[in-house]
Amino acid sequence: MNEVIYSKEELDDRSEAELLDILKQSWGVNDNKIEVWGELPALGDTTFGFLRNPHLVSTGDRLYYPVQGLEIEPCSFFIAPQDAQKCGSKEHNSFVRCELELSPESERSKHNNPLSLCVKRGTGESLRSLPKEIPLEILTNPNSDEDSSQFISKSIYDFYHEKAMGDLDKLVKKKQSEFELKMAQREIDAIQSLEIIQDKIQENEEKRDVAIKLVEKLNNKQIELDKIVSKLTQDKVTKQTEIQTLVASYTRIEAEMNNKIKRLKEYVADKALFLKTFEFIDEEVLELFIQESQPSSDQVEGISFNDILNGDYQQAVSYIQSYLVSQDILYPRHIIENYITLLRTKDIVILAGDSGSGKTNLVKSFAKAVGGKSIIVPVKPNWTSSEDLLGYYNPLEKKYLATPFLEAMIEAEQNPTIPYFICLDEMNLARVEYYFADFLSLLETRDESPKITLYSEDESSHVLSELKAVVDIIQSTKEKYSKEGVISFIELLKDETLNNQLRLAFGFSDKDSLIKYHSEIRRMLSGVMSMPSCIKMPANLHIIGAINIDETTHYLSPKILDRAHIMRFESPLLSNWDEILTQVESYEFEDISKPLLFNIDQLGYRNNYPRFDRDNAFCKLFVELNKDYFHKLGVEFGMRTIRQGLNYLELFQEVNDDSSMAINNFMLHKVLPKFTFDGNKHVGEQTKLELVDRVFVERVKSLLPNFEEYSEVFSAVHAIETVVKNAKANDGVVNFWS
């Protein structure tokens, strides 16, 4: 190992690549990777740890940072929860093999160590065998709290190692001989094939040129795709950092109780016996208000998405489809791929299709498949404001009148580990922009949980003030007349002396009713205690709309279409059931009787959409389409829609790497639902309908080379052709929904 020791000042201006080169040179690492093994102390109640007493896998050397002041003690490396939980133990120390990388700059600055390393995420694994070279003190260290029986002596290791190497040499020679024979035959075959190819090339030089150009084009495409993947990877790291910041902010905000509600809660707790004795509050309401809310639903038993499927969303789609088939519910794979991706965007998802096409059944069955709960809220034709959706505070009754939708949100908040799916059934029976627009505007907040105010928080202060006055008057009246035997409000009223004194204290006449006043105070207190003044959008809540398009319903306004994703449905009777069953059989899951359980954020979390990048291929494409077609057709298409598309594409890649299908789906979700215009109007020398029919259709076909393989109802090309066909039969009126 190189024994050069650097000062921290010498390392300050070095790049990360230079810092890594210094470490590799100092430690004698010749590979691109720095692989080590070491001891991970018992985790206890923590989820992360530090790798102690590390050694290089290649040499067995113990590692010290070549930095002044840090070269004395062996290195220790931070190991994140993902690897700590995978390789460590709560009760005893463990030995781990892993790969290292530079710590984030903030951590290096924090620990004043420019060369600080940490365990690279996902590389940790339990040490199953010892390296060839191992320091003797590791085997005989008397200070180690681990039983040395976990290791084998070097002599035994050498014996079996040499024996195994001898067997391996024989096997290698045998395989090498077989390989050489195969390679000789393949070489003969290759020469023959090459001669055939050369003959064909000589016969047609033009075909060779075309092939070369095609290869160059494919290589350029690959380079472009590699850049996109690299950019997406960088964006993902940035988003993860943003998410960590938002989670910390959310936790801090949640820890700050509302002062007005807090004062009321403290006063009610202090006067609990008095309030119950004089019947101002019921026992069960008091307990719910004072105690911390407890989950009202039991956790469903199921299999872990992380532990069993290793966080693989493609496998998750396979399992969910298999689970649904076992319940006699048959959906094509692409529906589940699309639906789970849309849920993970945390945007509003609207399922559109004929009655009986399986819209609400998808919501219910998918919720069951992931151990969640679905709640169907029917929309009424007479809904005209947000009060129909969320309820309102009734000043006469002194309480908040909640709706099933709000009650479902509160239930979701009380069960934060269970995914909830609220479906607004027949969402467009009423005009969606009337009752849902305010709520939709709240959901536009992406960097924090939307806060929904139900009524003024000052109401709690008013109730507290009046309650204090009533309690003080009753207590002082009892003390003045030494009436400690009075144990209820009715007995208090029966006592003529106390009754008269209370009327005098409250300023009541003989016509005023103390019983009525008592009821008003009781109703006010119950109203404030049973319903919070505001509620935050629970992280475990997904909102889905289901719509039918017929003469009894309303079209969705541009504001709704701009913020939601439209997913169209066909009748289950039109699905290829044999194909679905064949797909499920190919997955070969042994047990599909239990739901698949996700962590809440694995089903989607609210984060800012990816930023618009002019160099991104998707951004370039839709800017071009907007300029050449959408703007000319009068179809609204803005920056937010493109960013929503970037978010959808990034998530869709985790269930299906077909980028063309992702673009096809995005066209159906966000573009074509806005195609409602008079096709007879001219754009230059042609009508809008002619622009769609003659130009736009062919442009979309060029974007989707495999469109003929897609089911018609889920094909953007087929949808456009159907729109054109219907418009020609309807005097040129273009309407996606007709």
C-alpha positions in Angstrom: 0.0 0.0 0.0 1.1 3.6 -0.7 1.9 5.3 2.7 1.6 8.9 1.4 -0.4 10.9 3.9 -2.3 14.0 2.5 -3.3 17.1 4.3 -7.0 18.1 4.1 -6.0 21.3 2.3 -4.3 19.3 -0.5 -7.6 17.5 -1.1 -10.0 20.4 -1.0 -10.0 21.3 -4.7 -9.7 17.7 -6.1 -12.6 16.3 -8.2 -14.4 13.2 -7.1 -12.6 11.1 -9.8 -9.2 12.4 -8.5 -10.2 11.6 -4.9 -11.1 8.1 -5.8 -7.8 7.7 -7.7 -5.9 8.8 -4.6 -7.6 6.2 -2.5 -7.1 3.4 -5.0 -3.4 4.3 -5.4 -3.0 4.6 -1.6 -4.7 1.2 -1.0 -3.2 -0.6 -4.0 -6.6 -1.1 -5.8 -6.1 -1.9 -9.5 -9.8 -2.5 -10.3 -12.4 0.1 -10.9 -14.3 -1.1 -7.9 -13.2 -0.9 -4.2 -14.5 -4.1 -2.7 -14.1 -4.7 1.0 -15.3 -6.9 3.8 -15.7 -6.0 7.4 -17.8 -6.3 10.6 -21.3 -4.8 11.0 -22.2 -4.4 14.7 -25.6 -5.5 16.0 -28.2 -3.1 14.8 -30.4 -3.1 17.8 -33.3 -0.7 17.3 -31.5 1.2 14.5 -32.0 0.7 10.8 -28.5 1.7 9.6 -25.0 1.0 10.7 -21.3 1.5 10.1 -19.0 -1.2 8.7 -16.1 -1.5 11.2 -12.5 -3.0 10.8 -12.7 -3.1 7.0 -10.3 -5.1 4.8 -9.7 -5.1 1.0 -11.1 -8.2 -0.6 -8.2 -8.4 -3.0 -5.3 -8.1 -0.5 -6.8 -8.5 3.0 -5.1 -5.2 4.0 -6.9 -3.2 6.7 -7.9 0.2 5.5 -6.9 3.6 6.9 -7.7 7.0 5.3 -4.5 8.6 4.0 -5.5 11.9 5.6 -3.6 13.7 8.4 -5.3 13.1 11.7 -7.3 10.1 10.3 -4.6 7.7 9.4 -4.3 6.2 12.9 -7.8 4.6 13.3 -9.1 2.0 10.8 -11.8 3.3 8.5 -15.5 2.9 9.1 -18.1 3.2 6.4 -21.8 4.2 6.7 -24.2 1.5 5.5 -27.7 2.6 4.5 -30.9 0.9 5.8 -31.4 -1.1 2.6 -28.1 -3.0 3.0 -28.0 -2.9 6.8 -31.4 -4.6 7.0 -30.4 -7.1 4.3 -27.1 -8.2 5.8 -27.2 -7.2 9.5 -28.8 -8.5 12.6 -30.5 -6.8 15.6 -28.9 -9.2 18.1 -25.4 -10.0 17.0 -22.5 -8.7 14.8 -22.4 -9.7 11.2 -19.7 -9.8 8.5 -20.5 -8.1 5.2 -18.9 -7.9 1.8 -19.7 -4.8 -0.3 -18.5 -2.1 -2.7 -17.6 1.5 -1.7 -18.3 4.9 -3.2 -17.6 8.5 -2.2 -20.0 9.8 0.4 -22.2 12.8 -0.6 -20.3 16.1 -0.5 -22.4 17.2 2.4 -21.4 14.2 4.5 -17.7 14.7 3.6 -17.9 18.3 4.7 -19.8 17.3 7.8 -17.1 14.8 8.9 -14.2 17.0 7.7 -12.9 14.1 5.6 -12.6 14.8 1.8 -12.0 11.1 1.2 -15.0 9.8 3.2 -16.5 6.7 1.7 -19.8 4.9 2.3 -21.2 1.5 1.2 -22.7 1.7 -2.3 -26.4 1.1 -2.1 -27.5 -2.4 -3.1 -24.0 -4.0 -3.1 -24.0 -5.3 0.5 -24.1 -9.0 1.0 -23.4 -11.4 3.9 -19.8 -12.7 3.9 -20.3 -16.4 3.1 -16.6 -17.4 2.7 -13.3 -15.8 3.7 -11.0 -14.3 1.2 -7.7 -16.1 0.3 -5.7 -13.7 2.4 -7.0 -12.8 5.8 -5.1 -11.3 8.8 -4.5 -13.8 11.6 -5.8 -11.4 14.2 -9.3 -11.6 12.8 -9.3 -15.3 13.7 -7.7 -14.8 17.1 -8.8 -11.4 18.2 -9.6 -11.7 22.0 -11.5 -8.5 22.0 -14.1 -9.6 19.4 -17.5 -10.1 20.8 -18.2 -12.7 18.0 -17.6 -16.4 18.5 -14.5 -17.4 16.6 -16.2 -20.6 15.5 -17.8 -18.5 12.7 -14.5 -18.8 10.9 -12.3 -21.7 9.7 -8.6 -21.9 10.3 -6.3 -20.9 7.5 -4.7 -24.3 7.3 -8.0 -26.0 6.8 -9.0 -23.4 4.4 -5.8 -23.9 2.4 -6.3 -27.7 2.4 -9.7 -27.6 0.9 -8.9 -24.6 -1.2 -6.0 -26.6 -2.9 -8.2 -29.7 -3.2 -11.0 -27.6 -4.8 -8.5 -25.9 -7.1 -7.2 -29.3 -8.3 -10.7 -30.4 -9.1 -11.4 -27.1 -10.7 -8.3 -27.4 -12.9 -9.5 -30.8 -14.1 -13.0 -29.4 -14.8 -11.5 -26.4 -16.5 -9.3 -28.5 -18.8 -12.3 -30.7 -19.7 -14.5 -27.8 -20.4 -11.6 -26.1 -22.3 -11.2 -29.1 -24.5 -15.0 -29.2 -25.2 -15.0 -25.5 -25.8 -12.1 -25.7 -28.2 -13.9 -28.4 -30.2 -17.1 -26.3 -30.3 -15.1 -23.2 -31.2 -13.4 -25.2 -34.0 -16.7 -26.3 -35.4 -18.2 -22.8 -35.0 -15.2 -21.4 -36.8 -15.8 -23.7 -39.7 -19.5 -22.8 -39.6 -18.6 -19.1 -39.4 -16.2 -19.3 -42.4 -18.9 -21.0 -44.4 -21.5 -18.4 -43.3 -19.0 -15.6 -44.1 -18.4 -17.0 -47.6 -22.2 -17.0 -48.1 -22.5 -13.5 -46.8 -19.7 -12.3 -49.0 -21.3 -13.8 -52.0 -24.5 -12.0 -51.2 -22.8 -8.7 -50.6 -21.0 -9.0 -53.9 -24.3 -9.7 -55.6 -26.0 -6.6 -54.2 -23.8 -3.7 -53.1 -26.8 -1.4 -52.6 -28.3 -3.7 -50.0 -25.1 -3.6 -48.0 -25.1 0.2 -48.1 -28.7 0.3 -46.8 -27.7 -2.1 -44.0 -24.7 0.0 -43.0 -26.9 3.1 -42.9 -29.5 1.3 -40.8 -26.9 0.1 -38.4 -25.5 3.7 -38.1 -29.1 4.9 -37.4 -29.6 2.3 -34.8 -26.3 3.1 -33.1 -27.3 6.8 -33.0 -30.6 5.8 -31.5 -28.8 3.7 -28.9 -26.5 6.6 -28.0 -29.6 8.9 -27.7 -31.4 6.3 -25.5 -28.2 5.9 -23.3 -28.2 9.7 -22.8 -31.9 9.6 -21.8 -31.3 6.8 -19.4 -28.4 8.6 -17.8 -30.4 11.8 -17.5 -33.4 9.9 -16.0 -31.0 8.3 -13.5 -29.6 11.7 -12.5 -33.1 13.1 -12.2 -34.1 10.1 -10.0 -31.3 10.8 -7.6 -32.3 14.5 -7.4 -35.9 13.5 -6.8 -34.9 11.1 -4.0 -33.0 14.0 -2.3 -36.1 16.2 -2.7 -38.3 13.5 -1.3 -36.1 13.2 1.8 -36.2 16.9 2.3 -40.0 16.9 1.9 -40.5 14.0 4.3 -38.4 15.8 7.0 -40.4 19.0 6.4 -43.7 17.1 6.6 -42.6 15.4 9.9 -41.7 18.8 11.4 -45.0 20.3 10.4 -47.0 17.4 11.7 -45.2 17.7 15.1 -46.5 21.3 15.5 -50.0 21.0 17.0 -52.6 23.7 16.3 -52.4 25.9 19.3 -56.2 26.6 19.5 -57.1 22.9 19.3 -54.3 22.1 21.7 -55.7 24.5 24.3 -59.2 23.1 23.9 -57.9 19.5 24.3 -55.8 20.4 27.4 -58.8 22.1 29.0 -61.2 19.3 28.2 -58.7 16.8 29.6 -58.3 18.9 32.8 -62.1 19.2 33.2 -63.0 15.7 32.0 -64.7 14.6 35.2 -66.7 17.8 35.5 -67.8 17.7 31.8 -68.9 14.1 32.1 -70.6 14.6 35.4 -72.6 17.6 34.1 -73.3 15.8 30.8 -71.6 18.3 28.5 -69.8 15.5 26.7 -70.2 11.7 26.2 -67.6 9.3 27.3 -66.8 7.9 23.8 -66.4 11.4 22.3 -64.1 12.4 25.1 -61.9 9.4 24.6 -61.6 9.9 20.8 -60.8 13.6 21.3 -58.1 13.3 24.0 -56.5 10.0 23.1 -54.3 9.6 20.1 -56.2 8.1 17.2 -55.7 4.4 16.7 -56.0 2.5 13.4 -59.5 1.3 12.9 -58.6 -1.5 10.4 -56.4 -4.5 10.8 -53.4 -5.0 8.5 -54.2 -7.5 5.8 -52.0 -10.6 5.7 -50.1 -10.8 2.4 -46.7 -11.2 0.8 -44.1 -8.4 0.7 -43.3 -6.6 -2.5 -39.8 -5.9 -1.2 -38.9 -9.2 0.4 -40.5 -11.6 -2.1 -40.4 -9.7 -5.4 -37.3 -7.6 -4.6 -39.1 -4.4 -5.5 -39.6 -5.5 -9.2 -42.6 -3.8 -10.6 -42.8 -6.1 -13.7 -43.0 -9.0 -11.3 -45.6 -7.1 -9.3 -47.8 -6.7 -12.4 -47.4 -10.5 -13.1 -48.4 -11.4 -9.5 -51.4 -9.0 -9.4 -52.7 -10.3 -12.7 -52.3 -13.9 -11.4 -54.0 -13.0 -8.2 -57.0 -11.5 -10.0 -57.3 -14.5 -12.3 -57.5 -16.7 -9.2 -60.4 -14.6 -8.2 -62.0 -15.1 -11.6 -61.2 -11.5 -12.6 -59.5 -11.3 -16.0 -57.7 -8.2 -17.1 -55.1 -8.0 -19.9 -51.6 -7.3 -18.6 -51.3 -3.9 -20.3 -54.4 -2.7 -18.3 -52.6 -3.5 -15.0 -49.3 -2.0 -16.2 -51.1 1.2 -17.2 -53.3 1.4 -14.1 -50.5 0.9 -11.5 -48.3 3.4 -13.3 -51.1 6.0 -13.3 -51.7 5.4 -9.6 -48.0 6.0 -8.9 -48.1 9.4 -10.6 -50.5 10.6 -7.8 -52.5 12.5 -10.4 -56.2 12.1 -10.7 -57.1 9.0 -12.8 -60.4 8.9 -14.7 -61.6 5.6 -16.0 -63.8 6.0 -19.1 -66.0 3.4 -20.7 -69.4 2.0 -21.2 -71.5 0.8 -18.3 -70.4 -2.7 -17.3 -66.9 -2.4 -18.8 -65.2 -3.1 -15.5 -64.2 0.4 -14.3 -65.3 0.2 -10.7 -64.5 -3.5 -10.6 -60.9 -2.6 -11.4 -60.8 -0.2 -8.5 -62.2 -2.8 -6.1 -60.3 -5.8 -7.3 -56.9 -3.9 -7.5 -57.4 -2.6 -4.0 -58.0 -6.1 -2.7 -55.0 -7.4 -4.7 -52.6 -4.9 -2.8 -54.2 -5.3 0.6 -56.0 -2.0 0.4 -59.5 -0.7 0.8 -61.8 0.7 -1.9 -64.7 3.1 -1.3 -67.1 3.9 -4.0 -68.8 7.3 -3.7 -71.7 7.8 -6.2 -71.9 11.3 -7.6 -75.3 13.0 -7.7 -76.6 15.0 -10.6 -77.4 17.9 -8.3 -73.9 18.4 -7.1 -73.0 22.1 -7.7 -70.2 23.0 -5.3 -67.3 21.7 -3.2 -69.8 21.4 -0.2 -71.4 18.5 -2.0 -68.0 16.7 -2.1 -66.6 17.7 1.3 -69.6 18.8 3.4 -70.0 22.1 5.3 -70.2 23.6 8.8 -73.7 24.2 10.0 -73.8 27.2 12.2 -77.3 26.4 13.5 -76.4 22.9 14.6 -72.9 24.0 15.6 -71.2 21.1 13.9 -69.7 20.0 10.6 -71.9 17.9 8.3 -69.5 15.4 6.7 -70.0 13.6 3.4 -69.0 9.9 2.5 -66.1 11.3 0.6 -64.7 13.3 3.6 -65.4 10.3 5.9 -63.4 8.1 3.6 -60.5 10.6 3.7 -60.5 10.7 7.5 -60.6 6.9 7.6 -57.6 6.8 5.3 -55.8 9.3 7.6 -56.5 7.0 10.6 -55.0 4.0 8.8 -51.8 5.4 7.2 -50.2 2.0 6.4 -53.2 0.8 4.3 -53.7 2.1 0.7 -57.1 3.6 0.2 -58.8 4.0 -3.2 -61.8 6.4 -3.4 -63.7 6.1 -6.6 -66.1 8.9 -7.6 -68.6 6.8 -9.5 -70.3 8.4 -12.5 -68.2 11.4 -11.9 -69.7 13.4 -14.8 -73.4 13.1 -13.8 -72.8 16.6 -12.5 -70.5 19.1 -14.0 -67.1 18.1 -12.6 -65.7 21.6 -12.6 -68.5 22.8 -10.3 -67.9 20.4 -7.4 -64.4 19.2 -8.0 -62.4 22.2 -9.3 -61.4 23.6 -5.9 -60.3 20.2 -4.7 -58.4 19.6 -8.0 -56.6 23.0 -7.5 -55.5 21.9 -4.1 -54.0 18.7 -5.5 -51.8 20.7 -7.8 -49.4 21.1 -4.8 -46.8 18.5 -5.5 -44.0 19.3 -3.0 -46.2 18.8 0.1 -49.4 17.3 1.2 -52.4 19.5 0.3 -54.2 21.0 3.3 -58.0 21.1 3.1 -59.7 23.6 5.4 -63.1 22.5 6.6 -64.1 25.4 8.9 -62.4 28.3 10.7 -60.1 27.3 13.5 -61.4 30.2 15.5 -64.5 28.1 16.1 -62.5 26.1 18.7 -61.4 29.3 20.4 -65.0 30.4 20.6 -66.2 27.1 22.1 -63.3 27.1 24.6 -64.1 30.6 25.7 -67.8 29.9 26.2 -67.1 26.6 27.9 -64.7 28.1 30.3 -67.3 30.7 31.3 -70.0 28.1 31.9 -67.7 25.8 33.9 -66.5 28.7 36.1 -70.0 29.9 36.8 -71.3 26.4 37.7 -68.2 25.7 40.0 -68.3 29.1 41.7 -72.1 28.8 42.3 -71.7 25.3 43.9 -68.8 26.6 46.1 -70.8 29.7 47.1 -73.7 27.6 48.4 -71.6 24.5 49.4 -73.6 22.2 47.2 -71.0 19.5 46.7 -73.7 16.8 46.7 -74.9 18.0 43.3 -73.6 15.3 40.8 -75.5 16.0 37.6 -76.9 18.9 35.6 -80.5 17.8 36.3 -79.9 17.8 40.0 -78.4 21.2 39.7 -81.5 22.5 38.1 -83.7 20.9 40.7 -81.9 22.8 43.4 -83.9 26.0 43.5 -81.1 28.0 45.2 -78.5 27.0 42.6 -81.0 27.4 39.7 -81.8 30.9 40.7 -78.1 31.8 41.2 -77.2 30.4 37.7 -80.0 32.3 36.0 -78.7 35.5 37.7 -75.1 34.7 36.7 -76.0 34.0 33.1 -78.3 37.0 32.9 -81.3 34.8 32.1 -84.9 35.7 32.7 -87.6 33.3 33.8 -88.5 32.6 30.2 -84.9 31.5 29.3 -84.2 27.8 29.4 -81.1 26.5 31.1 -81.7 23.1 29.6 -81.7 24.6 26.1 -78.5 26.5 26.8 -76.9 23.4 28.1 -77.9 21.5 24.9 -76.3 24.3 22.8 -73.0 24.1 24.7 -73.0 20.3 24.4 -73.7 20.5 20.7 -71.0 23.1 20.1 -68.4 21.1 22.0 -69.3 17.8 20.3 -69.1 19.4 16.8 -65.6 20.8 17.3 -64.3 17.6 19.0 -65.7 15.2 16.5 -64.4 16.9 13.3 -61.0 18.5 12.8 -60.9 22.0 11.4 -58.6 20.9 8.6 -57.3 17.7 7.1 -54.2 17.0 5.0 -54.4 14.8 2.0 -53.3 11.4 3.3 -50.3 9.9 1.5 -52.0 6.5 1.3 -55.0 7.9 -0.5 -55.7 7.6 -4.3 -58.6 9.3 -6.0 -60.1 7.8 -9.1 -63.0 8.9 -11.2 -65.3 6.6 -13.3 -67.3 8.2 -16.1 -69.8 7.1 -18.8 -70.3 9.2 -21.9 -73.9 9.4 -23.1 -76.7 11.9 -23.4 -77.2 12.0 -19.6 -73.7 13.0 -18.7 -71.5 16.1 -19.1 -68.2 16.4 -21.0 -65.1 17.0 -19.0 -63.8 20.6 -19.2 -60.3 21.5 -20.4 -59.3 22.3 -16.8 -60.2 18.7 -15.7 -58.6 17.1 -18.8 -55.4 19.2 -18.3 -54.9 17.8 -14.8 -56.2 14.2 -15.0 -55.3 11.1 -16.9 -58.1 9.4 -19.0 -57.9 5.6 -19.2 -60.4 4.1 -21.6 -62.1 0.7 -21.1 -63.7 -2.0 -23.3 -66.1 -4.7 -22.3 -64.5 -7.7 -20.6 -66.4 -9.9 -23.1 -64.1 -8.5 -25.9 -60.9 -9.6 -24.1 -58.9 -12.6 -25.3 -59.4 -14.8 -22.2 -57.2 -17.6 -23.5 -54.3 -15.2 -24.0 -54.7 -13.9 -20.4 -54.7 -17.4 -19.0 -51.7 -18.4 -21.0 -49.9 -15.3 -19.7 -50.7 -16.2 -16.1 -49.6 -19.8 -16.5 -46.2 -18.6 -17.8 -45.5 -16.6 -14.6 -45.3 -19.9 -12.6 -46.1 -18.4 -9.1 -46.5 -21.2 -6.5 -48.9 -19.4 -4.3 -51.2 -16.5 -5.4 -53.7 -16.7 -2.6 -52.5 -13.6 -0.7 -52.5 -10.0 -1.7 -49.2 -8.2 -2.6 -48.3 -5.6 0.1 -46.4 -2.4 -0.8 -45.0 0.3 1.3 -47.3 3.3 0.8 -44.7 5.3 -1.1 -44.1 2.4 -3.5 -47.7 2.9 -4.8 -46.9 6.6 -5.5 -45.8 9.7 -3.7 -46.3 13.4 -4.4 -43.2 14.9 -5.8 -42.6 17.7 -8.4 -42.9 16.6 -12.0 -39.5 16.2 -13.9 -38.3 19.5 -15.2 -38.7 20.4 -18.8 -35.5 19.8 -20.7 -35.3 21.1 -24.3 -32.7 18.5 -25.1 -34.9 15.6 -24.0 -36.3 13.5 -26.9 -39.8 13.4 -25.4 -39.9 17.1 -24.8 -38.6 17.8 -28.4 -41.2 15.5 -29.8 -44.2 17.0 -28.2 -43.0 20.6 -28.7 -42.9 19.7 -32.4 -46.3 18.0 -32.3 -47.8 21.0 -30.5 -46.3 23.4 -33.1 -47.3 21.3 -36.2 -50.7 20.0 -35.1 -52.2 20.7 -31.6 -51.9 24.5 -31.8 -53.3 24.6 -35.3 -56.2 22.4 -34.2 -57.0 24.6 -31.2 -56.1 21.8 -28.7 -54.7 23.1 -25.4 -51.3 21.6 -24.7 -48.9 23.2 -22.2 -45.7 22.7 -20.3 -47.4 20.9 -17.4 -48.8 18.3 -19.7 -45.3 17.5 -21.1 -43.9 17.3 -17.5 -46.7 14.9 -16.6 -45.7 12.8 -19.6 -42.1 12.7 -18.5 -43.2 11.5 -15.1 -45.5 8.9 -16.6 -42.7 7.6 -19.0 -40.2 7.3 -16.1 -42.6 5.2 -14.0 -43.9 3.1 -17.0 -40.3 2.0 -17.7 -40.4 0.0 -14.5 -43.3 -2.1 -15.7 -42.6 -2.2 -19.4 -39.5 -1.1 -21.3 -41.5 -0.5 -24.6 -41.1 3.3 -24.9 -43.5 3.3 -27.9 -46.3 1.9 -25.8 -45.6 4.5 -23.2 -46.1 7.3 -25.8 -49.2 5.5 -27.2 -50.7 5.5 -23.7 -49.8 9.1 -23.1 -51.5 10.1 -26.4 -54.7 8.3 -25.2 -54.5 9.8 -21.7 -53.7 13.4 -22.3 -53.9 14.4 -26.0 -56.8 12.7 -27.8 -59.4 13.4 -25.1 -59.0 17.1 -26.0 -59.9 16.5 -29.6 -63.3 18.3 -29.7 -63.5 21.0 -32.4 -65.1 21.9 -35.7 -63.2 20.0 -38.4 -64.6 22.2 -41.2 -62.6 25.3 -40.1 -59.5 25.9 -42.3 -55.9 25.9 -41.3 -54.1 27.4 -44.2 -55.3 25.6 -47.4 -56.8 22.6 -45.7 -59.4 22.0 -43.0 -58.6 20.8 -39.5 -60.2 17.5 -40.3 -58.0 17.1 -43.4 -54.9 18.0 -41.3 -55.8 15.2 -38.9 -56.7 12.7 -41.6 -54.0 13.2 -44.1 -51.0 14.3 -42.0 -51.4 13.7 -38.2 -52.5 10.0 -38.5 -49.4 9.2 -40.6 -47.2 11.1 -38.1 -48.5 9.1 -35.2 -48.0 5.8 -37.1 -44.4 6.7 -37.6 -44.0 7.2 -33.8 -45.6 3.9 -33.1 -44.1 1.2 -35.4 -45.9 -1.6 -33.5 -49.3 0.0 -33.3 -50.9 -2.9 -35.2 -50.0 -5.2 -32.3 -52.0 -3.1 -29.8 -55.6 -3.8 -28.9 -57.8 -1.5 -30.9 -59.4 0.2 -27.8 -55.9 0.9 -26.4 -54.4 2.0 -29.7 -53.8 5.7 -30.3 -53.7 5.2 -34.1 -57.0 3.3 -34.1 -58.6 6.0 -31.8 -57.6 8.8 -34.2 -58.8 6.9 -37.3 -62.1 6.3 -35.5 -62.4 10.0 -34.6 -61.8 10.9 -38.3 -64.4 8.3 -39.5 -67.0 9.6 -37.0 -66.3 13.2 -37.9 -66.9 12.5 -41.6 -70.2 11.0 -40.8 -71.1 13.9 -38.5 -70.7 16.9 -40.8 -67.0 17.3 -39.9 -67.5 17.8 -36.2 -64.5 16.1 -34.4 -65.3 14.6 -31.0 -63.2 12.0 -29.3 -66.0 11.1 -27.0 -68.7 10.5 -29.6 
